[in-house]
Amino acid sequence: MTTNENAAGENLETMNANLAKIEELSQRLVAALSHKRTIRPSLQGPGRDLYMKAAAAYMAEIMANPAKIIEHQVGYWGKTLKHYIEAQQKLAQGKLEPPEDHTPPDRRFASPLWQSNPYFNYLKQQYLLNAEAIEAAIADLDGLDDAEKRRIEYFGKQIVDLFSPTNFLGTNPEALAKAVETKGQSLVDGLENLVRDIEAADGEVQVTLADKDAFTVGRNIATADGKVVFRNRMFELIQYAPQTETVHATPLIIFPPWINKFYIMDLKPQNSLIRWIVEQGFTLFVVSWKNPDPSYCDVGLDTYIEEGYLTAMDEVRAITGEKQVNVVGYCIAGTTLALTLAWLHKKKDKRIKSATFFTMLSDFEDQGEFTAFLTDDFVDGIEAEVNAKGYLDKFYMSRTFSFLRSNDLIYQPAIRSYMMGETPPAFDLLFWNGDSTNLPARMAVEYLRLLCQENKFVKGEIEMLGETLSTKDVRVPLCAIACETDHISAWKSSYDGVRTMGSRSKTFLLSESGHIAGIINPPSKKKYGHYTNPDMTLDHDAWLDGADFHEGSWWPRWGAWLAGRSGKQVPARQPGDAQHPALADAPGTYVVEVPDV
């Protein structure tokens, strides 16, 4: 038998094996899809009224200003036809190369084949010209209020991003090249990845972002030394072991968001904020929230305040013997911390020496990129969902955050996994991102209605635990850190909220980067800098215009601020005491529990 015949035989065996595998995977795929959950239409997309308003605005534009519509159309057709003619001219000249490409850089089209291959370059240029035309048409729509305009822009962009040629096998040169190179094995592997994800998500397509087998919480991430020293139905309280002989007298408590888990602050030793704080000589306590099941349906923001924040403060004061504590609130936990501080002021309770906010919103006047999800059609759907189940399934929050960055968190990972057949990367941050949590029913609705939609905290109209609270009631010395490109807690809204607070001592730091990378920014990396400006009488734009830029992390600057409000040095404290024996090693049990739903 010749070498060619041997190769042909091997190829045939490989093809038959792959076909058998595809048949098996197809059966699994059908079975997995049969378990797909029923999702309320209101949580799948905007109500019909938005489409009607967009169509009405477009028709009104045609009637009132036909010249502008004609200008749009002529501009679009002119560009696309010019590009078509240029491509035809290259072929007529016998040149297998694309015409000149003036489209802007785009990470989705990073492969050289998008530039060198005339077919794929033609697809790319035509797609980007179409995208530009759609975005321009939406941008020029008049007769809509700001919220409606933002929603149409958001959903328009989602549709445009969905139809990128990179997202389809037949128009993705990298995926096709790999399929040929691997004799189709990459497509089989990709189908296996797809089926695995659908099976794991009960019939939904949720692309796995990180290798789930690469990390174990408490083994190779979240490994800072500490003990659980208190536990109730809402949280476990972790006290971290000291790394210095003496510590500041005033202890520090961090309240992380309960939308995700606290170990974002303790991924690896080299980027662990928890380890860094302890190494600076602070007695550190961190709250690890319970991941709720349906039995938590009646838990509201007031429950988090009373059984969470106030209880944690009481236990820390009892363990350390200190009358006052310093506190940190991250994201939604920062918002709730501000509510707690306002309530304590009304009660004339002086237990808080200072407060720090990480990416915290208290003023929701400008809803930023969440505008699309904060109108009644969506919120009504969420309210109906949680009333039926008793909790908001982590699926909905995870999907919402992913679609805010759909190219980075949905389409590109899906391309690598399903078209290229690649194994998800061993990336700790993405592993944490996929380890999300449920929300209690009452709390989810209160947050969306009272804060996001009605902005009652800034207005001084929100009622909690028998008191009517306002941001003006936040009077303790405070430091707020926001992030320049944060798409979840926009820095300008964060700044505006802090400005309304009644504290006489306010410090605002603006970090480069986004919601996570801007906060988890260790000094050793020397990666992202930050801005400072002591004059908070200025509006946000003027504040930034007059701010000083500093290279490197904000951590040391905040550490110095905190040290100045943390008292004298005392002997280092070991976790717990006689009344607070160690219940478990850090990171505790709540962080790894799977709720019974």
C-alpha positions in Angstrom: 0.0 0.0 0.0 1.3 3.4 -0.9 1.9 6.3 1.4 -1.0 8.2 -0.2 -3.3 5.3 0.3 -2.2 5.0 4.0 -2.9 8.7 4.5 -6.3 8.4 2.7 -7.2 5.5 4.9 -6.2 7.3 8.1 -8.2 10.4 7.0 -11.3 8.2 6.3 -11.0 6.6 9.8 -10.7 10.1 11.3 -13.7 11.4 9.4 -15.8 8.3 10.4 -14.9 8.7 14.0 -15.7 12.4 13.9 -19.1 11.7 12.2 -19.9 9.2 14.9 -18.9 11.7 17.6 -21.1 14.4 16.0 -24.0 12.1 16.0 -23.6 11.3 19.7 -23.1 15.0 20.5 -26.2 16.0 18.4 -28.3 13.6 20.5 -26.9 15.1 23.7 -27.5 18.6 22.3 -31.2 17.8 21.6 -31.6 16.3 25.1 -29.9 19.3 26.7 -32.1 21.8 24.8 -35.2 20.0 26.0 -34.4 21.2 29.5 -34.3 24.9 28.5 -36.0 27.0 31.1 -39.0 29.1 30.3 -38.0 32.8 30.4 -40.6 35.6 30.6 -40.7 37.5 27.4 -40.2 40.8 29.3 -36.8 39.5 30.4 -35.8 38.5 26.8 -35.9 41.9 25.3 -37.6 45.3 25.4 -41.4 45.7 25.2 -43.1 46.5 21.9 -43.6 50.1 22.9 -39.9 50.8 22.4 -40.0 49.5 18.8 -43.1 51.5 18.1 -41.5 54.6 19.5 -38.3 54.0 17.4 -40.4 53.4 14.2 -42.6 56.5 14.9 -39.5 58.7 15.5 -38.0 57.5 12.2 -41.2 58.1 10.3 -41.5 61.5 11.8 -37.9 62.2 10.8 -38.7 61.2 7.2 -41.7 63.5 7.1 -40.1 66.5 8.9 -36.6 66.3 7.5 -36.4 64.1 4.4 -33.2 65.7 3.3 -31.4 64.2 6.3 -32.7 60.7 5.6 -31.7 61.1 1.9 -28.3 62.2 3.0 -27.9 59.1 5.2 -29.0 56.8 2.4 -26.8 58.5 -0.3 -23.8 58.5 2.0 -24.3 54.8 2.8 -24.9 53.7 -0.8 -22.0 55.8 -2.0 -19.6 54.1 0.4 -20.8 50.6 -0.2 -20.9 50.9 -4.0 -17.5 52.6 -4.1 -16.0 49.7 -2.1 -17.8 47.2 -4.4 -16.4 48.8 -7.5 -12.9 49.0 -6.1 -13.0 45.3 -5.2 -14.2 44.5 -8.8 -11.4 46.6 -10.3 -8.8 44.6 -8.4 -10.2 41.3 -9.7 -10.4 42.7 -13.2 -6.8 43.6 -13.1 -6.0 40.0 -12.1 -5.0 41.0 -8.6 -6.1 38.6 -5.8 -5.9 41.4 -3.2 -8.4 43.6 -1.4 -8.8 47.3 -2.2 -7.5 50.0 0.1 -9.0 49.5 3.6 -9.9 52.7 5.6 -12.0 51.0 8.2 -11.0 51.7 11.9 -9.0 49.1 13.9 -11.2 46.5 15.5 -10.1 43.6 17.8 -12.6 41.3 16.3 -10.8 41.4 13.0 -7.2 41.0 14.3 -6.4 37.9 12.1 -4.2 38.9 9.1 -6.7 37.1 6.8 -9.2 39.9 7.4 -6.7 42.2 5.7 -5.0 40.0 3.1 -7.8 37.8 1.8 -10.1 39.8 -0.7 -13.2 37.8 0.2 -12.9 38.2 4.0 -11.7 41.8 3.7 -14.8 42.6 1.5 -17.1 41.0 4.2 -15.4 43.0 7.0 -15.5 46.4 5.2 -19.2 45.9 4.1 -20.1 44.9 7.7 -18.4 47.9 9.2 -20.0 50.2 6.7 -23.4 48.8 7.5 -22.7 49.1 11.2 -21.7 52.7 10.8 -24.9 53.5 8.8 -27.2 51.9 11.5 -25.4 53.7 14.3 -25.6 57.0 12.5 -29.3 56.6 11.8 -30.0 55.9 15.4 -27.9 58.7 16.7 -29.8 61.2 14.5 -33.2 60.2 15.7 -35.1 63.0 17.3 -38.3 63.1 19.3 -37.2 60.6 21.9 -36.3 61.2 25.5 -32.8 60.4 26.7 -33.8 57.0 28.3 -35.5 55.8 25.1 -32.7 57.0 23.0 -30.1 55.2 25.1 -32.2 52.0 25.0 -32.5 52.1 21.2 -28.8 52.7 20.9 -28.1 49.8 23.2 -30.3 47.3 21.5 -29.3 48.5 18.1 -25.6 47.9 19.0 -26.5 44.4 20.3 -28.1 43.5 16.9 -25.1 45.0 15.0 -22.6 43.1 17.2 -24.6 39.8 16.8 -24.3 39.9 13.0 -20.6 40.4 12.9 -19.1 38.0 10.3 -16.7 36.8 13.0 -19.6 35.1 14.8 -20.4 32.7 11.9 -18.4 29.7 10.9 -18.7 30.3 7.1 -17.4 33.9 7.4 -14.7 33.4 10.1 -11.4 32.7 8.3 -9.6 31.6 11.5 -12.2 29.0 12.4 -12.3 27.7 8.8 -8.5 27.5 8.6 -8.3 25.6 11.9 -11.0 23.2 10.8 -9.0 22.4 7.7 -5.7 22.2 9.7 -7.2 19.8 12.2 -9.3 17.8 9.7 -12.4 18.9 11.3 -11.4 18.0 14.9 -11.7 21.6 16.0 -15.4 21.6 15.0 -16.0 18.4 16.8 -14.3 19.7 19.9 -16.3 22.9 19.6 -19.6 21.1 19.4 -18.5 19.1 22.5 -17.8 22.4 24.3 -21.2 23.8 23.2 -23.1 20.7 24.4 -21.2 20.8 27.7 -22.1 24.4 28.3 -25.8 23.9 27.4 -26.0 20.8 29.7 -24.4 22.7 32.6 -26.8 25.7 32.1 -30.0 23.7 31.9 -30.6 24.3 28.2 -29.2 27.8 28.0 -26.2 28.8 26.0 -23.8 30.2 28.5 -20.2 30.1 27.3 -17.7 28.9 29.9 -15.2 31.7 30.3 -12.5 29.9 32.3 -11.3 26.4 32.9 -13.5 25.3 35.9 -11.0 22.5 36.8 -8.0 24.9 37.1 -9.1 26.5 40.3 -10.4 25.4 43.7 -11.5 28.1 46.2 -9.4 27.8 49.3 -6.7 25.7 47.5 -5.1 27.9 44.8 -7.3 31.0 45.0 -8.7 32.7 48.1 -5.9 31.3 50.2 -5.1 34.2 52.6 -4.6 32.9 56.2 -7.7 33.6 58.4 -10.6 32.1 60.4 -14.3 32.3 60.3 -15.0 33.8 63.8 -18.8 34.4 63.5 -21.7 33.1 61.4 -25.4 33.9 61.1 -27.9 33.3 58.3 -26.7 36.3 56.4 -22.9 36.0 56.4 -19.7 34.5 57.8 -17.2 36.9 59.3 -13.6 36.2 58.5 -10.8 37.6 60.5 -7.4 37.4 58.8 -4.2 36.4 60.6 -1.8 39.3 61.2 1.4 39.6 59.2 3.0 42.3 61.4 4.0 42.3 65.1 1.8 45.3 65.8 -1.3 46.6 64.2 -3.4 49.8 64.1 -5.9 49.8 67.0 -9.0 50.5 64.9 -10.1 47.4 63.0 -11.2 47.4 59.4 -14.3 45.6 58.0 -14.8 45.1 54.3 -18.3 44.5 53.0 -18.1 43.0 49.5 -21.0 43.0 47.0 -23.4 40.0 47.3 -23.9 39.9 43.6 -20.5 38.2 43.4 -18.2 36.6 45.9 -15.7 38.3 48.1 -12.6 36.5 46.9 -12.2 38.9 44.0 -10.0 40.6 46.6 -8.0 37.4 47.2 -7.4 35.7 43.9 -3.6 35.1 43.9 -1.1 36.2 46.5 0.5 38.7 44.1 -2.8 40.6 43.4 -4.6 40.0 46.7 -6.0 43.2 48.2 -6.7 41.3 51.4 -3.1 40.2 51.9 -1.9 43.7 51.1 -4.1 45.3 53.7 -3.0 42.8 56.4 0.7 43.4 55.4 0.2 47.2 56.1 -0.6 46.4 59.7 -4.4 46.5 59.8 -6.7 44.1 61.7 -8.9 43.0 58.8 -12.3 41.4 58.8 -14.2 40.5 55.6 -17.8 39.6 55.3 -18.6 36.5 53.1 -22.3 36.7 52.3 -24.7 33.7 52.1 -25.8 32.7 48.6 -29.6 32.8 49.1 -32.2 30.2 48.2 -36.0 30.6 48.1 -36.2 30.7 51.9 -34.6 34.2 51.8 -37.5 35.7 49.8 -38.4 38.2 52.5 -34.8 39.4 53.0 -34.6 43.1 52.0 -32.1 45.9 52.2 -33.1 46.5 55.8 -32.2 42.9 56.6 -28.7 43.3 55.1 -28.3 46.5 57.2 -29.6 45.0 60.5 -28.5 41.3 60.3 -25.4 42.1 58.1 -23.7 45.4 58.6 -24.8 46.3 62.2 -24.2 42.7 63.4 -20.8 42.5 61.8 -19.8 45.8 63.4 -21.0 44.6 66.8 -19.0 41.3 66.6 -15.8 43.0 65.4 -16.0 45.5 68.3 -16.6 42.7 70.7 -13.6 40.7 69.4 -11.2 43.7 69.3 -12.5 45.6 72.3 -12.6 48.8 70.2 -15.5 51.2 70.3 -15.1 52.3 66.7 -14.4 50.5 63.4 -13.4 51.6 59.9 -15.5 50.2 57.1 -15.3 49.5 53.3 -18.2 48.9 51.0 -17.7 47.7 47.4 -20.3 48.4 44.7 -23.8 47.5 45.9 -22.4 46.8 49.3 -21.1 50.4 49.2 -24.6 51.7 48.5 -26.0 49.7 51.4 -23.1 50.9 53.6 -24.1 54.5 52.8 -27.6 53.7 53.9 -26.3 52.1 57.1 -24.1 55.2 57.8 -27.1 57.5 57.3 -29.2 55.3 59.6 -26.5 55.4 62.3 -26.3 59.2 62.1 -30.1 59.4 62.7 -29.6 57.2 65.7 -26.6 59.3 66.9 -24.5 56.1 66.9 -20.8 56.9 66.6 -19.4 53.4 66.0 -17.9 54.3 62.6 -14.6 56.2 62.5 -14.3 56.4 58.7 -15.8 54.8 55.6 -14.3 53.9 52.2 -16.4 53.3 49.1 -15.2 51.2 46.1 -17.1 51.9 42.9 -20.2 52.9 44.8 -23.3 54.5 43.5 -25.7 56.5 45.7 -27.0 58.9 43.0 -28.9 57.0 40.2 -30.0 60.0 38.2 -27.8 58.9 35.3 -28.3 55.2 34.9 -25.5 54.9 32.4 -25.2 51.6 30.5 -27.9 50.1 32.7 -30.6 52.4 31.3 -31.7 49.6 28.9 -32.5 47.3 31.9 -34.1 49.8 34.3 -37.4 50.6 32.6 -40.7 49.1 33.8 -40.9 46.4 31.1 -37.7 44.8 32.4 -38.2 45.5 36.1 -41.8 44.4 36.0 -40.5 41.1 34.6 -37.9 40.7 37.3 -40.5 41.4 40.0 -42.8 38.8 38.6 -39.9 36.3 38.4 -38.8 36.8 42.0 -42.3 36.7 43.3 -42.8 33.4 41.7 -39.4 31.9 42.8 -38.4 33.7 45.9 -35.1 34.8 44.6 -33.5 36.3 41.4 -31.5 33.5 39.8 -27.9 34.3 39.2 -28.5 33.5 35.5 -30.2 36.9 35.0 -27.5 39.1 36.6 -24.7 37.1 34.9 -26.4 37.5 31.5 -27.0 41.2 32.0 -23.4 42.0 32.9 -22.2 39.8 30.0 -24.3 41.6 27.4 -22.9 45.0 28.6 -19.7 43.7 27.1 -21.0 41.2 24.7 -18.0 41.1 22.3 -15.6 40.4 25.2 -17.8 38.2 27.4 -20.0 36.3 24.9 -19.0 36.4 21.2 -15.2 36.2 21.4 -15.2 33.4 24.1 -17.9 31.5 22.1 -15.8 31.8 18.9 -12.8 30.3 20.7 -14.7 27.6 22.4 -17.4 26.6 19.8 -15.7 27.4 16.5 -12.0 26.9 17.3 -12.6 24.0 19.8 -10.3 25.5 22.3 -10.3 24.8 26.0 -11.3 27.8 28.2 -8.3 29.5 29.6 -7.1 29.0 33.2 -7.8 32.6 34.2 -8.6 33.3 37.8 -10.5 36.5 37.2 -12.8 34.9 34.6 -13.3 31.9 37.0 -14.5 34.3 39.7 -16.7 36.1 37.2 -18.5 32.8 36.5 -19.0 32.1 40.2 -22.0 34.3 40.7 -24.8 34.4 43.2 -28.6 34.7 43.6 -30.3 37.7 45.0 -33.2 37.6 47.6 -36.6 38.5 46.1 -37.5 41.6 48.2 -34.0 43.0 48.2 -33.7 42.8 44.4 -37.0 44.6 43.8 -36.2 47.3 46.5 -32.8 48.0 44.9 -34.3 48.3 41.4 -37.4 50.3 42.4 -36.3 52.5 45.3 -32.7 53.2 44.3 -32.2 52.7 40.6 -35.6 53.8 39.3 -36.8 56.3 41.9 -33.4 57.5 43.2 -34.9 57.9 46.7 -31.7 58.0 48.7 -30.4 61.2 47.1 -33.9 62.7 47.3 -34.0 61.9 51.0 -37.1 59.8 50.7 -36.0 56.2 51.3 -37.3 54.5 54.5 -35.2 51.9 56.3 -35.7 50.5 59.8 -38.0 53.2 61.0 -36.0 56.2 59.6 -36.2 58.3 56.5 -32.7 58.5 55.1 -30.8 60.8 52.8 -27.2 60.9 51.5 -26.9 64.1 53.4 -27.0 62.0 56.6 -23.7 60.4 55.7 -21.4 62.4 58.0 -18.3 60.3 58.7 -14.9 61.0 57.1 -14.9 59.2 53.8 -12.8 58.1 50.9 -14.3 57.1 47.6 -12.5 55.2 44.8 -14.1 55.1 41.3 -12.8 53.8 38.1 -12.4 55.7 34.8 -13.9 53.2 32.4 -16.3 51.5 34.8 -19.3 50.4 32.8 -21.2 49.2 36.0 -20.7 52.1 38.3 -19.9 55.1 36.1 -17.3 57.3 37.9 -19.2 60.6 37.2 -22.3 59.2 38.9 -20.2 57.9 41.8 -18.6 61.4 42.2 -22.0 63.1 42.0 -23.4 60.9 44.8 -20.4 61.5 47.1 -20.7 65.2 46.6 -24.3 65.1 48.0 -23.1 63.4 51.2 -22.9 65.5 54.4 -19.4 64.6 55.4 -17.0 67.5 56.0 -14.0 65.3 55.1 -14.2 63.8 51.6 -11.5 62.3 49.5 -12.1 61.1 46.0 -9.7 59.0 43.9 -10.2 58.1 40.3 -8.4 55.0 39.1 -7.6 54.1 35.6 -9.3 51.1 34.1 -12.7 49.5 34.9 -14.9 48.1 37.7 -12.6 45.2 38.7 -9.1 46.0 37.2 -9.2 49.5 38.6 -9.8 48.2 42.1 -7.7 45.1 42.0 -4.6 47.0 41.0 -1.6 46.0 43.2 1.3 48.5 43.4 3.8 45.8 42.3 2.2 45.7 38.8 2.8 49.4 38.2 0.0 49.2 35.7 -2.8 51.7 36.2 -2.4 55.2 37.6 -4.9 57.4 39.4 -6.2 61.0 39.7 -6.6 63.2 42.7 -8.1 66.6 43.3 -9.0 67.8 46.8 -11.6 70.3 45.5 -14.9 68.5 45.5 -16.9 71.7 45.1 -16.4 71.2 41.4 -18.6 69.3 39.0 -17.2 66.0 37.8 -15.8 67.4 34.5 -14.1 70.3 36.2 -12.8 68.0 38.9 -11.0 65.8 36.4 -9.8 68.8 34.4 -8.1 70.1 37.5 -6.9 66.7 38.8 -3.3 65.6 39.2 -2.3 62.3 37.6 -0.2 59.8 39.6 1.6 56.8 38.2 0.8 53.5 39.8 -1.8 52.1 42.1 -4.0 54.1 44.5 -3.6 51.5 47.2 -0.7 53.2 49.0 -2.4 56.6 48.9 -5.6 55.0 50.4 -3.5 53.0 52.9 -1.9 56.3 54.2 -5.4 57.9 54.4 -6.7 54.9 56.4 -3.7 54.7 58.7 -4.3 58.3 59.7 -7.7 57.3 60.9 -6.8 53.9 62.5 -5.3 54.9 65.8 -2.1 53.9 67.6 -0.2 50.7 67.3 -1.1 47.7 69.5 0.1 44.1 69.6 -1.1 42.1 66.7 -4.5 40.3 67.2 -4.9 36.6 66.4 -8.3 35.7 64.9 -11.2 35.3 67.3 -11.3 35.1 71.1 -12.9 32.9 73.8 -16.4 33.9 72.8 -15.5 33.7 69.1 -13.7 30.4 68.4 -12.7 29.5 64.9 -15.6 28.0 63.1 -13.7 27.2 59.9 -10.6 28.2 58.0 -10.8 31.1 55.6 -12.3 31.4 53.0 -15.1 29.7 55.0 -18.1 27.6 54.0 -20.6 30.1 52.6 -18.4 31.0 49.7 -18.4 27.4 48.3 -22.0 26.4 49.1 -24.5 25.7 46.3 -28.0 26.9 47.4 -30.8 24.4 47.3 -33.1 25.9 44.6 
